[in-house]
Amino acid sequence: MNNSHTLKGRLSLFIWIVIIAALVSAPSILPVFRLNLLGRYLSLAIVALGVDLIWGFTGLLSLGQGIFFALGGYCAAMYLQLNSSGDFPNGIPEFFGLYGVNKLPFFWEPFHSSLFTIIAIWLIPAAVAALLGFLVFRNRIKGVYFSILTQAALLVFFNFFNGQQKLINGTNGLKTDVTFLFGQLVGSESVQRWFFWVTALLVIFAWCFSKWVVRGLFGNVLIGIRDDEPRIRFTGYNPTLFKTIIFAIAGGLAGISGALYTVQSGIVSPQFMTVPFSIEMVIWVAVGGRGTLLGAIIGAVCINYAKSLISEALPASWMFIQGGLFILVVTALPEGVLGWIQGNGPRNLLSRLGISRYSTTYPKVEIDQTQEIEL
């Protein structure tokens, strides 16, 4: 057991050395366009960490993380829109004039403050997640019913935001690349490079925070809930409280991820709340390695970068490749790529594909027939 933990620790250390070396060298190697893509995919790694916390460690398969991802993005976009609306009539964003709105809606007002925005980016998604989670978990809804309910909530939020033309520009969304931050255009090369470094640091911080969350008693209870919730309840712990807390944490991480993705992609819209996007988040974690945290980061970055490269060369082929990846994980690599490497790895792959491998557990016993067995 100690040797296994030592090998896993060394592997994780090696992977982090490679990741940090890649992050440090990326700005000098990659062109601006590719660097911007890498920054976006690093931001997606943060929401993947949240998915791993609730699914990999707690057994809660949420298909609605796009709700909290989009809320964080809207918080960032509203601040940038207000910060850049000084030259517009009435001092409000330009799109309001298209719908005859002359006064800023009340819920926009707090986003004049940068401090409020920084807090709101993670607090509002976390609060919404906590409320939704408490209402669900107190009724002991779990398993496939929980997944269906979160997807239904996602559709409700999508349709609501999609129809709010006068309040948040509805289906058109809020653009950020033409706004200003600290007197500089957000879409400019210098600002985007700055956001890349911010995203890289926050990914490392989010991983450290997630690692701290799953350590100790709290992490053990989460794993206990995943493996045998009734037993956890019988030992005196309240699963509802633990599940609500971890769901809120995952919502907060999704909000931070959405804000970083918004400022690097240039827009936030209800498309962040589509069902396929939230399902993709689950695929990143499944392929990278559920319950490993580091695998969630690797899965989010590598899969999205592969999607970009393959889509440029063969636009119609990515959906088939993504489906094939998920089938491979479900059938042969249920612990994901990183979990497979950390575990028995190739030794178990053939047996999972239905091919028996030679076993030396019980060697052949050779008996000299000329000898008599004395009783």
Stockholm file with secondary structure:
# STOCKHOLM 1.0

chainA/1-375         MNNSHTLKGRLSLFIWIVIIAALVSAPSILPVFRLNLLGRYLSLAIVALGVDLIWGFTGLLSLGQGIFFALGGYCAAMYLQLNSSGDFPNGIPEFFGLYGVNKLPFFWEPFHSSLFTIIAIWLIPAAVAALLGFLVFRNRIKGVYFSILTQAALLVFFNFFNGQQKLINGTNGLKTDVTFLFGQLVGSESVQRWFFWVTALLVIFAWCFSKWVVRGLFGNVLIGIRDDEPRIRFTGYNPTLFKTIIFAIAGGLAGISGALYTVQSGIVSPQFMTVPFSIEMVIWVAVGGRGTLLGAIIGAVCINYAKSLISEALPASWMFIQGGLFILVVTALPEGVLGWIQGNGPRNLLSRLGISRYSTTYPKVEIDQTQEIEL
#=GR chainA/1-375 SS CHHHHHHHHHHHHHHHHHHHHHHHHHHHHSCHHHHHHHHHHHHHHHHHHHHIIIIITTCCCCSCTHHHHHHHHHHHHHHHHHHTCTTSGGGSCTHHHHTTCCSCCGGGGGGGCHHHHHHHHHHHHHHHHHHHHHHHHTTTCCTHHHHHHHHHHHHHHHHHHHTCHHHHCGGGCEECTTSEETTEETTSHHHHHHHHHHHHHHHHHHHHHHHHHTSHHHHHHHHHHHHHHHHHHHTTCCHHHHHHHHHHHHHHHHHHHHHHHHHHHTEECGGGGCHHHHHHHHHHHHHHCTTCSHHHHHHHHHHHHHHHHHHHHCTTTHHHHHHHHHHHHHHTCTTHHHHHHHTTTHHHHHHHTTCCCCCCSSCCCCCCTTSCCCC
#=GC SS_cons         CHHHHHHHHHHHHHHHHHHHHHHHHHHHHSCHHHHHHHHHHHHHHHHHHHHIIIIITTCCCCSCTHHHHHHHHHHHHHHHHHHTCTTSGGGSCTHHHHTTCCSCCGGGGGGGCHHHHHHHHHHHHHHHHHHHHHHHHTTTCCTHHHHHHHHHHHHHHHHHHHTCHHHHCGGGCEECTTSEETTEETTSHHHHHHHHHHHHHHHHHHHHHHHHHTSHHHHHHHHHHHHHHHHHHHTTCCHHHHHHHHHHHHHHHHHHHHHHHHHHHTEECGGGGCHHHHHHHHHHHHHHCTTCSHHHHHHHHHHHHHHHHHHHHCTTTHHHHHHHHHHHHHHTCTTHHHHHHHTTTHHHHHHHTTCCCCCCSSCCCCCCTTSCCCC
//
